[in-house]
Amino acid sequence: MTASLSPTARPARPKAHSAAEEIEALWAMTRAERIAAMWRSQLTRLQLSKWSSRAPHEVPLLGDEFAWIAMRTPEWAEANDQPQPGLGAAGQQEANR
């Protein structure tokens, strides 16, 4: 029997690369590319941790924490679920990008 996917199911992630390939891909990016990929949630946790340990001055902060760590906390999720004053639905979506 095959399982069917619901319309809201996430697509399967591509096959994982080896750790060495992930790190090589990370350092092939420019600083700006790494930052943009982080905000788009396109870096693996391995890549994020290696980047944070090798070039902590590059990694964006939210408060006193690396942004990629802070973004995974319940406090961050709750804060981003709150509508921002003065923004309509379209503006709210844009503000969350």
ChimeraX commands (.cxc) that place a marker at each C-alpha (Angstrom):
marker #1 position 0.00,0.00,0.00 radius 0.5
marker #1 position 1.39,3.42,-0.89 radius 0.5
marker #1 position 0.79,6.43,1.28 radius 0.5
marker #1 position -0.86,9.37,-0.36 radius 0.5
marker #1 position 0.22,12.90,0.37 radius 0.5
marker #1 position -2.26,15.42,1.62 radius 0.5
marker #1 position -2.45,18.74,-0.25 radius 0.5
marker #1 position -0.65,20.45,2.65 radius 0.5
marker #1 position 2.17,17.91,2.93 radius 0.5
marker #1 position 5.65,19.27,2.40 radius 0.5
marker #1 position 7.55,17.97,-0.60 radius 0.5
marker #1 position 10.38,15.61,0.17 radius 0.5
marker #1 position 13.75,17.26,0.64 radius 0.5
marker #1 position 16.42,16.50,-1.92 radius 0.5
marker #1 position 18.87,13.77,-1.04 radius 0.5
marker #1 position 21.29,14.96,1.62 radius 0.5
marker #1 position 24.84,15.71,0.62 radius 0.5
marker #1 position 27.84,14.57,2.58 radius 0.5
marker #1 position 29.06,16.84,5.35 radius 0.5
marker #1 position 32.15,17.68,3.33 radius 0.5
marker #1 position 30.03,18.70,0.33 radius 0.5
marker #1 position 27.81,20.87,2.53 radius 0.5
marker #1 position 30.80,22.67,4.01 radius 0.5
marker #1 position 32.42,23.09,0.60 radius 0.5
marker #1 position 29.20,24.61,-0.75 radius 0.5
marker #1 position 29.02,26.96,2.24 radius 0.5
marker #1 position 32.49,28.40,1.70 radius 0.5
marker #1 position 31.95,28.66,-2.05 radius 0.5
marker #1 position 29.33,31.31,-1.29 radius 0.5
marker #1 position 30.08,34.96,-0.67 radius 0.5
marker #1 position 29.24,36.48,2.69 radius 0.5
marker #1 position 26.13,38.09,1.19 radius 0.5
marker #1 position 25.04,34.78,-0.34 radius 0.5
marker #1 position 25.43,33.00,3.02 radius 0.5
marker #1 position 23.37,35.68,4.76 radius 0.5
marker #1 position 20.62,35.57,2.12 radius 0.5
marker #1 position 20.55,31.76,2.23 radius 0.5
marker #1 position 20.26,31.85,6.02 radius 0.5
marker #1 position 17.22,34.19,5.88 radius 0.5
marker #1 position 15.63,31.88,3.27 radius 0.5
marker #1 position 16.29,28.85,5.56 radius 0.5
marker #1 position 18.40,27.22,2.84 radius 0.5
marker #1 position 21.42,26.36,4.98 radius 0.5
marker #1 position 21.63,23.14,6.95 radius 0.5
marker #1 position 22.30,23.18,10.67 radius 0.5
marker #1 position 25.76,21.83,9.96 radius 0.5
marker #1 position 26.46,24.73,7.61 radius 0.5
marker #1 position 25.05,27.24,10.10 radius 0.5
marker #1 position 27.14,25.91,12.97 radius 0.5
marker #1 position 30.34,25.79,10.90 radius 0.5
marker #1 position 29.73,29.33,9.64 radius 0.5
marker #1 position 29.05,30.55,13.18 radius 0.5
marker #1 position 32.24,29.00,14.53 radius 0.5
marker #1 position 34.55,30.03,11.67 radius 0.5
marker #1 position 33.19,33.53,10.92 radius 0.5
marker #1 position 30.98,34.63,13.82 radius 0.5
marker #1 position 31.41,38.28,12.81 radius 0.5
marker #1 position 29.47,37.55,9.59 radius 0.5
marker #1 position 26.44,35.87,11.11 radius 0.5
marker #1 position 23.49,38.25,11.72 radius 0.5
marker #1 position 22.37,38.66,15.32 radius 0.5
marker #1 position 18.91,39.06,16.80 radius 0.5
marker #1 position 19.52,40.56,20.19 radius 0.5
marker #1 position 22.62,38.83,21.52 radius 0.5
marker #1 position 21.99,35.53,19.70 radius 0.5
marker #1 position 22.83,34.27,16.23 radius 0.5
marker #1 position 19.75,34.98,14.12 radius 0.5
marker #1 position 19.46,31.39,12.90 radius 0.5
marker #1 position 19.22,30.18,16.50 radius 0.5
marker #1 position 16.85,32.91,17.67 radius 0.5
marker #1 position 14.53,32.28,14.71 radius 0.5
marker #1 position 13.92,28.73,15.95 radius 0.5
marker #1 position 12.69,29.78,19.40 radius 0.5
marker #1 position 9.03,29.87,20.44 radius 0.5
marker #1 position 9.43,33.54,21.36 radius 0.5
marker #1 position 10.47,34.41,17.80 radius 0.5
marker #1 position 7.60,32.42,16.31 radius 0.5
marker #1 position 5.07,34.09,18.60 radius 0.5
marker #1 position 6.45,37.56,17.90 radius 0.5
marker #1 position 6.23,37.00,14.15 radius 0.5
marker #1 position 2.64,35.77,14.42 radius 0.5
marker #1 position 1.54,39.13,15.84 radius 0.5
marker #1 position 0.25,41.68,13.30 radius 0.5
marker #1 position 2.35,44.82,13.06 radius 0.5
marker #1 position 0.48,48.10,13.61 radius 0.5
marker #1 position -0.28,50.08,10.45 radius 0.5
marker #1 position 0.22,47.19,8.04 radius 0.5
marker #1 position -2.49,45.54,6.02 radius 0.5
marker #1 position -2.33,41.86,5.03 radius 0.5
marker #1 position -0.06,42.55,2.04 radius 0.5
marker #1 position 2.20,44.78,4.12 radius 0.5
marker #1 position 2.37,42.18,6.87 radius 0.5
marker #1 position 3.53,39.53,4.41 radius 0.5
marker #1 position 6.19,41.89,3.08 radius 0.5
marker #1 position 7.34,42.76,6.61 radius 0.5
marker #1 position 7.85,39.08,7.43 radius 0.5
marker #1 position 10.21,38.53,4.49 radius 0.5
marker link #1:1,2 radius 0.2
marker link #1:2,3 radius 0.2
marker link #1:3,4 radius 0.2
marker link #1:4,5 radius 0.2
marker link #1:5,6 radius 0.2
marker link #1:6,7 radius 0.2
marker link #1:7,8 radius 0.2
marker link #1:8,9 radius 0.2
marker link #1:9,10 radius 0.2
marker link #1:10,11 radius 0.2
marker link #1:11,12 radius 0.2
marker link #1:12,13 radius 0.2
marker link #1:13,14 radius 0.2
marker link #1:14,15 radius 0.2
marker link #1:15,16 radius 0.2
marker link #1:16,17 radius 0.2
marker link #1:17,18 radius 0.2
marker link #1:18,19 radius 0.2
marker link #1:19,20 radius 0.2
marker link #1:20,21 radius 0.2
marker link #1:21,22 radius 0.2
marker link #1:22,23 radius 0.2
marker link #1:23,24 radius 0.2
marker link #1:24,25 radius 0.2
marker link #1:25,26 radius 0.2
marker link #1:26,27 radius 0.2
marker link #1:27,28 radius 0.2
marker link #1:28,29 radius 0.2
marker link #1:29,30 radius 0.2
marker link #1:30,31 radius 0.2
marker link #1:31,32 radius 0.2
marker link #1:32,33 radius 0.2
marker link #1:33,34 radius 0.2
marker link #1:34,35 radius 0.2
marker link #1:35,36 radius 0.2
marker link #1:36,37 radius 0.2
marker link #1:37,38 radius 0.2
marker link #1:38,39 radius 0.2
marker link #1:39,40 radius 0.2
marker link #1:40,41 radius 0.2
marker link #1:41,42 radius 0.2
marker link #1:42,43 radius 0.2
marker link #1:43,44 radius 0.2
marker link #1:44,45 radius 0.2
marker link #1:45,46 radius 0.2
marker link #1:46,47 radius 0.2
marker link #1:47,48 radius 0.2
marker link #1:48,49 radius 0.2
marker link #1:49,50 radius 0.2
marker link #1:50,51 radius 0.2
marker link #1:51,52 radius 0.2
marker link #1:52,53 radius 0.2
marker link #1:53,54 radius 0.2
marker link #1:54,55 radius 0.2
marker link #1:55,56 radius 0.2
marker link #1:56,57 radius 0.2
marker link #1:57,58 radius 0.2
marker link #1:58,59 radius 0.2
marker link #1:59,60 radius 0.2
marker link #1:60,61 radius 0.2
marker link #1:61,62 radius 0.2
marker link #1:62,63 radius 0.2
marker link #1:63,64 radius 0.2
marker link #1:64,65 radius 0.2
marker link #1:65,66 radius 0.2
marker link #1:66,67 radius 0.2
marker link #1:67,68 radius 0.2
marker link #1:68,69 radius 0.2
marker link #1:69,70 radius 0.2
marker link #1:70,71 radius 0.2
marker link #1:71,72 radius 0.2
marker link #1:72,73 radius 0.2
marker link #1:73,74 radius 0.2
marker link #1:74,75 radius 0.2
marker link #1:75,76 radius 0.2
marker link #1:76,77 radius 0.2
marker link #1:77,78 radius 0.2
marker link #1:78,79 radius 0.2
marker link #1:79,80 radius 0.2
marker link #1:80,81 radius 0.2
marker link #1:81,82 radius 0.2
marker link #1:82,83 radius 0.2
marker link #1:83,84 radius 0.2
marker link #1:84,85 radius 0.2
marker link #1:85,86 radius 0.2
marker link #1:86,87 radius 0.2
marker link #1:87,88 radius 0.2
marker link #1:88,89 radius 0.2
marker link #1:89,90 radius 0.2
marker link #1:90,91 radius 0.2
marker link #1:91,92 radius 0.2
marker link #1:92,93 radius 0.2
marker link #1:93,94 radius 0.2
marker link #1:94,95 radius 0.2
marker link #1:95,96 radius 0.2
marker link #1:96,97 radius 0.2
view
